[in-house]
Amino acid sequence: MTVNSHSHEPDQTDFATRAIHAGSFAGTSAPPIYQGVNAPHPEKGVAYISEIGGVGGPTVAALQELVQEMEGAAWTVAFPAGQAAIGHTLFALLQSGDRVVAHRNIYTYATTLLREDLPAKWGVEVEWVDMRDLTALEKALQKPARLVYFEPITNPAFHLLDTGRICQLAHAAGALAVLDNTLLSPYLFQPLAAGADIVIQSATKYLCGHGDALGGVVSGNEAEVGDAIVRFRRLMGGIMAPMNAYLIMRGIRTLPVRMERHCQNALQVAQFLQNHPAVREVRYPGLADYPAPAALKAQYRGFGGILGFVVDPAVDHQAVRQRVRLGHPWGSLGDVGTLVAAPGEDPFRDIPANYLRVAVGLEAPQDIIADLDQALSST
C-alpha cells in the first residue's frame, strides 16, 4: 500500500496557472464526480477501494494530485475534515513513549488533542514552547522528540513564526517538522520548500473558499511517512466524499485571486481597527508595525485574511460580535463572507480577554469597515 506519488518533470508555470490546469482532469471544464464506491484503477483494472485503501475514488484521487502539485509535494492524502487530517497524522506517526514539542498557540482542537488525549490515552509526552523564542525551542529539543508541531501564522493569536529555522532545529534534533498551514494556503506560503516534512491544510477553509465543503489534506515528500498515514486512514476509515473533493477542486481554481483579495481587505480592516477608539490592540502580521523582523516577513507572499483585535474593556466584545450585520458571528474562516469569532480568554495560548477574531471576506472593504464601525460604536 503506497501513497499517491507521481514522478514527473516539475511544472514551471505560475501557481495561478497550475491551480487551473494541473491534476488528473486537466483539459476538462470541470472534473467529473465519481460517486460509486468502486471504480476501475486506470492502470491495474482493479477497484480503487480495495487497491489503495478506500481513497474515495477517482475524484478524491484527482484532488490529491492537484494539491500535491500546489504544495510541491511527492504525495498528498485527503481526509473528510481538517481535524481528521491532524488526528490521523498524529496518531499514525506517534506511539506510547514518544515526545512532541508544540507551539503554545495552535488550532483549538489540535491543542485539545495534544494537551489532553495524546498524553492521557496514548502515552505521548507533549512539551509546549513559545517558538518565537528559538532559544527556548532549541533547549526543548535537547531531549529527544519525535516531531515538532506548529503553525507558520498561529490561530488565533497570530504569532508569526520562522518556519525555516524551526525546521532546521527540528531536523538537527532528529525530529519531524509538522505544521498546519491553513491560515496561509499554499498560495501564500509553501512550507515543504522551507524545510517542513509534513504540511496539513483544512481544505474546508481557503482551498474550498466558499463554505460548502468539508475536507482536510496532508502533504509531504518522504514515502515512508506518507505510507504510515495512508495505512492509518485505511484502518480508521477517514475517507473524503467525492462531492466534497469536487467542490474543493473548484475552489482551488480561484485560490490565487481570492487570497490576493483576502489579504488586501484584511490589511485595510486592520489599519482601520488600529485607529478606532474602542480597540486596544490589533494583531495582523501584514501591519507595518507588527513586531517581526523584515527578513521573516519576507518569507511570505502575504499574511492571509484573518486578524484579531482586543476591544476596550468598557465595551462588551460579545455584543460587538452580535451587532455585526454584514458578517456572520460564526467560528470558521476562509469563506467568501466575513466571519467574526470570539475565542475565550486563554493566557496559556496568548488569547487575551475581550478578544475578537475576524476572518475578513471578499466583500467591498469599505462595507466591511462600515459594519465593524457600527458594531463597535453602538451602545
C-alpha positions in Angstrom: 0.0 0.0 0.0 1.6 3.3 -1.1 0.6 6.9 -1.2 -0.3 8.5 -4.5 3.1 9.6 -5.8 3.6 11.0 -9.3 7.1 11.4 -10.6 7.3 13.9 -13.5 9.1 17.0 -14.5 8.3 19.9 -12.3 5.7 22.3 -13.8 7.4 25.6 -14.4 4.2 27.6 -14.9 3.0 30.1 -12.3 0.9 28.9 -9.3 -2.2 30.5 -10.7 -1.9 28.6 -14.0 -1.3 25.3 -12.2 -4.3 25.9 -9.9 -6.5 25.8 -13.0 -4.7 23.3 -15.3 -2.9 20.8 -13.0 -4.3 17.4 -12.0 -5.8 14.3 -13.5 -8.7 16.0 -15.2 -6.7 18.8 -16.8 -8.3 19.9 -20.0 -11.9 19.4 -18.8 -14.2 22.3 -17.9 -14.9 20.6 -14.6 -13.7 17.3 -13.0 -16.2 14.5 -13.1 -17.8 13.3 -9.8 -17.4 9.6 -9.3 -20.0 8.6 -6.6 -19.5 4.8 -6.9 -17.8 3.1 -4.0 -15.8 1.0 -6.5 -14.1 2.4 -9.6 -11.6 0.8 -12.0 -7.9 1.7 -11.5 -6.7 3.4 -14.6 -3.7 1.1 -14.9 -4.4 -2.1 -13.0 -8.1 -2.5 -13.6 -8.9 -3.2 -10.0 -11.1 -1.3 -7.6 -9.8 1.9 -6.0 -11.5 1.0 -2.8 -9.5 -2.3 -2.4 -6.3 -1.3 -4.2 -5.4 1.9 -2.3 -7.3 1.6 0.9 -10.5 3.4 0.1 -9.1 6.6 -1.3 -12.6 7.7 -2.2 -12.4 7.0 -6.0 -11.1 9.0 -8.9 -12.5 12.3 -7.9 -10.7 12.3 -4.5 -7.6 10.9 -6.2 -7.7 13.9 -8.6 -7.9 16.3 -5.6 -4.9 14.7 -4.0 -2.9 15.0 -7.2 -3.9 18.7 -7.6 -3.0 19.6 -4.0 0.3 17.7 -4.4 1.1 20.0 -7.4 0.1 23.1 -5.4 2.3 22.1 -2.4 5.3 20.9 -4.5 5.0 17.5 -2.7 5.7 13.9 -3.6 2.3 12.8 -2.1 -0.9 14.1 -0.7 -3.6 12.3 1.3 -7.2 13.6 1.6 -9.5 13.4 4.7 -13.1 14.3 5.4 -12.2 17.3 7.6 -9.2 19.4 8.7 -9.2 17.9 12.2 -9.3 14.4 10.7 -6.2 15.3 8.8 -4.5 16.5 12.0 -5.7 13.5 14.1 -4.8 10.8 11.5 -1.3 12.3 11.0 -0.5 12.4 14.7 -1.9 9.0 15.5 -0.2 7.4 12.5 3.2 8.8 13.5 3.2 8.7 17.3 3.3 5.8 19.8 3.5 5.5 23.5 6.7 7.0 24.9 7.1 9.4 22.0 7.6 13.1 22.7 6.2 16.1 20.9 7.3 19.7 21.1 4.4 22.0 20.2 4.0 25.8 19.9 1.8 27.2 22.6 -0.8 28.7 20.3 -2.3 26.4 17.6 -5.8 25.5 16.5 -8.2 24.8 19.4 -8.9 21.1 18.7 -5.3 20.4 17.9 -4.5 21.9 21.3 -7.1 19.7 23.0 -5.7 16.6 21.3 -2.1 17.3 22.2 -2.9 18.6 25.7 -5.4 16.0 26.9 -5.9 12.9 24.7 -2.5 12.1 23.4 -0.8 12.2 26.8 -3.6 10.6 28.8 -4.7 7.9 26.3 -1.7 7.4 24.0 1.2 7.9 26.4 2.7 10.7 24.4 4.7 13.4 26.2 4.0 17.0 25.0 6.1 20.0 25.8 4.7 23.4 25.0 7.1 26.1 23.8 6.8 29.7 22.6 8.6 29.1 19.3 9.0 32.8 18.7 11.9 32.2 21.1 14.2 29.9 19.1 16.5 29.5 22.0 13.6 28.1 24.0 12.8 25.7 21.2 16.5 24.6 20.9 16.5 23.9 24.7 13.3 21.8 24.5 14.9 19.8 21.7 17.9 18.8 23.8 15.6 16.0 24.9 14.7 13.5 22.1 11.5 14.3 20.2 9.5 12.5 17.5 8.1 15.7 16.0 7.7 19.4 16.3 4.2 20.8 15.7 3.3 24.4 14.9 1.6 26.8 12.5 3.5 29.5 10.5 0.9 32.1 11.5 -0.9 30.8 14.5 -4.6 30.7 15.1 -6.0 32.7 16.8 -3.1 34.6 18.5 -1.4 35.5 15.2 2.2 34.7 16.1 4.4 34.9 13.0 7.0 32.0 13.3 10.2 31.4 11.5 9.3 28.2 9.7 12.8 27.7 8.1 14.7 28.0 11.4 12.2 25.8 13.3 12.5 23.1 10.7 16.3 23.3 10.8 16.3 22.9 14.6 13.8 20.0 14.4 15.9 18.2 11.9 19.1 18.8 13.9 17.4 17.1 16.8 16.2 14.2 14.7 12.5 15.3 14.8 10.0 15.7 12.0 8.7 19.2 11.3 4.9 19.0 11.1 2.8 22.1 10.6 -0.7 23.3 9.8 -0.7 25.9 7.0 -4.4 26.5 6.9 -4.3 30.3 7.6 -2.0 30.9 4.6 -2.7 28.3 2.0 -0.1 27.0 -0.4 -0.5 30.2 -2.5 0.9 32.5 0.2 3.5 30.0 1.6 4.8 26.6 0.7 6.2 25.0 3.8 7.9 22.0 2.2 10.2 24.3 0.3 11.1 25.9 3.6 12.1 22.5 5.1 8.9 21.1 6.6 8.3 17.3 6.5 4.5 17.4 6.6 2.0 20.1 5.7 -1.6 19.9 6.9 -4.4 22.0 5.5 -8.0 22.3 6.4 -9.4 22.2 2.9 -12.7 23.4 4.3 -11.2 26.9 4.6 -9.3 28.7 1.9 -8.8 25.8 -0.5 -12.5 25.4 -0.9 -13.2 29.0 -0.1 -17.0 29.0 -0.3 -18.1 27.4 2.9 -19.8 24.5 1.2 -17.5 21.5 1.6 -15.5 19.9 4.5 -12.1 18.4 3.9 -8.5 18.1 5.0 -5.3 17.3 3.2 -1.8 16.2 4.3 1.2 16.5 2.0 4.9 15.5 2.2 7.9 14.1 0.4 9.0 11.1 2.3 7.2 7.9 1.1 7.6 6.1 4.4 5.8 8.8 6.3 3.0 9.0 3.7 2.5 5.3 3.7 2.1 5.3 7.5 -0.6 8.0 7.2 -2.4 6.1 4.3 -2.3 2.9 6.4 -3.9 4.6 9.4 -6.6 6.2 7.2 -7.5 2.8 5.8 -7.7 1.4 9.4 -9.8 4.3 10.7 -11.9 4.9 7.6 -11.2 8.6 7.2 -12.3 8.9 3.6 -13.4 12.2 1.9 -16.7 12.3 0.0 -16.3 12.6 -3.8 -18.7 15.6 -3.9 -16.5 17.5 -1.4 -13.4 16.7 -3.4 -15.1 18.2 -6.5 -16.1 21.4 -4.6 -12.6 21.8 -3.2 -11.0 21.4 -6.6 -13.4 24.0 -7.9 -12.3 26.3 -5.2 -8.6 25.8 -5.8 -9.1 27.2 -9.3 -9.8 30.6 -7.9 -7.5 30.4 -4.9 -4.8 32.9 -6.0 -7.3 35.7 -6.9 -9.3 35.1 -3.7 -6.2 35.1 -1.5 -5.0 38.4 -3.0 -8.3 40.0 -2.2 -8.5 38.5 1.3 -5.0 39.9 2.1 -5.9 43.3 0.7 -9.2 43.5 2.6 -7.6 42.3 5.8 -4.9 44.9 5.7 -7.4 47.7 5.2 -9.6 46.4 8.1 -6.6 46.0 10.4 -5.5 49.6 9.6 -9.0 50.9 10.3 -9.1 49.0 13.6 -5.8 50.4 14.7 -7.3 53.9 14.7 -10.7 53.0 16.3 -11.1 54.4 19.8 -12.9 51.2 21.0 -9.9 49.0 20.0 -6.9 48.5 22.3 -4.7 46.1 20.2 -4.7 44.7 16.6 -2.9 41.6 15.6 -2.2 41.1 11.9 1.3 40.3 10.6 0.8 42.4 7.5 0.7 45.7 9.5 3.9 47.8 9.2 4.4 47.9 12.9 3.8 44.2 13.6 6.7 43.0 15.8 8.7 40.7 13.5 11.9 41.2 11.5 11.6 42.2 7.9 13.5 39.1 6.8 10.9 36.9 8.5 8.0 38.7 6.9 9.8 38.4 3.5 9.3 34.6 3.6 5.6 35.0 2.9 3.8 36.2 -0.2 1.1 37.6 2.1 -0.4 37.1 5.5 -3.9 35.9 4.8 -7.3 37.2 5.6 -7.6 36.6 9.4 -6.8 39.1 12.1 -7.5 39.6 15.8 -8.2 42.6 18.0 -8.8 43.4 21.6 -11.9 45.5 22.4 -11.8 48.2 25.1 -12.9 46.6 28.5 -15.7 49.2 28.7 -17.2 47.7 25.5 -18.9 44.3 25.6 -17.0 42.4 22.9 -19.7 39.7 22.7 -22.3 42.4 22.0 -20.0 43.8 19.3 -19.9 40.3 17.7 -23.7 40.0 17.7 -24.2 43.5 16.3 -22.2 42.7 13.1 -24.7 42.8 10.3 -22.7 42.1 7.1 -20.5 39.4 8.6 -21.7 36.4 10.5 -20.9 35.6 14.2 -19.6 32.2 13.3 -16.3 30.5 14.2 -15.0 29.3 10.8 -12.7 31.1 8.3 -11.7 31.2 4.7 -15.2 31.8 3.4 -16.2 34.5 0.8 -18.1 36.3 3.5 -16.7 37.9 6.7 -16.9 35.8 9.9 -16.4 37.1 13.4 -15.5 34.7 16.3 -14.9 35.3 20.0 -12.2 32.9 21.3 -12.3 32.5 25.0 -9.6 34.1 27.1 -6.7 31.7 27.5 -3.4 33.2 28.8 -1.5 29.9 28.1 -2.4 30.3 24.4 -1.8 34.1 24.4 -5.5 34.8 23.9 -6.4 38.0 25.9 -9.8 39.0 27.3 -12.2 40.9 25.1 -10.7 39.4 22.0 -12.4 39.0 18.6 -11.1 37.2 15.5 -12.2 38.4 12.1 -12.0 36.2 9.1 -12.2 39.0 6.5 -14.2 38.1 3.5 -14.3 39.2 -0.1 -16.9 42.0 0.3 -16.0 45.5 -0.6 -13.6 46.6 2.1 -15.4 49.9 2.8 -18.6 47.8 3.6 -16.7 45.5 6.0 -15.2 48.5 7.7 -18.5 50.3 8.0 -20.1 47.2 9.5 -17.4 46.8 12.1 -17.5 50.5 12.9 -21.3 50.5 13.6 -20.8 47.3 15.7 -18.0 48.9 17.8 -19.7 52.3 18.1 -23.2 51.2 19.0 -24.3 51.5 22.7 
